[in-house]
Amino acid sequence: MSDQPTLDLFSPELSEVSAGWREPPHPPVAPSADLTAKHCSSMGALAVEPERANLWRRMLAMYRIAPRTDMEMAALLQVQRSTINARRAELIAQGKVDPQSCGTRKNPKTGISNSLWQLRKDA
């Protein structure tokens, strides 16, 4: 048996992946003049925050293996591509993912080239 720990991408506790992890100060709140809308937005953001942080950890684990396109990441983690785009932007802001794509890969279904993303080399 190998001494290497196995990585369960669906586990909420990814201690190997989350070393040096910085949580953002607060979940986003919709800018609204309506206090009820603002309150509902903040409560919704707080409710999904654990899932959001878990998705970040799972994405970082996948980027550690190899660069990925947003479409590949969405398929691997079984979430919408728009969700991956948003979480990748947050990881870039955290300094975890390189803000410059590291190349392209053609989508086999559409033939369209998509940007590849990877971890920052200095992170």
C-alpha positions, 0 to 999 in steps of 0.5 A: 500500500502506498504512503500517499494519501488518497484525495477525495475531491468531494470531501469537505475536509481537504487538509492537504489542499487547504494548507496556506488557505486564506478565506475571503473576509466576507461573502459578497452582498448584492448592491441594492438600495432595498434593505430586504433585498440586501438582507436576503442576498447576504443570508443566501451568500452565508448559506452557500459559503461552505460549498463555495470554499469546498469548490475552491479546494476541489479546483485547487486540487485539480489545478495541482494535477494539470492545467484545465480549461473552465469547461474541463473543470466544470465537467470534472467537478459536475458544476456549471461553467459559469460557476467555475468562471466565478470561482476561478476569478476569486482564486486569481484574486486570492493569488492562487491561480495565475491571472494569465492563461498558460495556453489553449486547448481545443474543445473536442465538440466545438473545435473552439480553443479555450484558455488553460488555467493553472496554479501560480508558480510562486503561490 
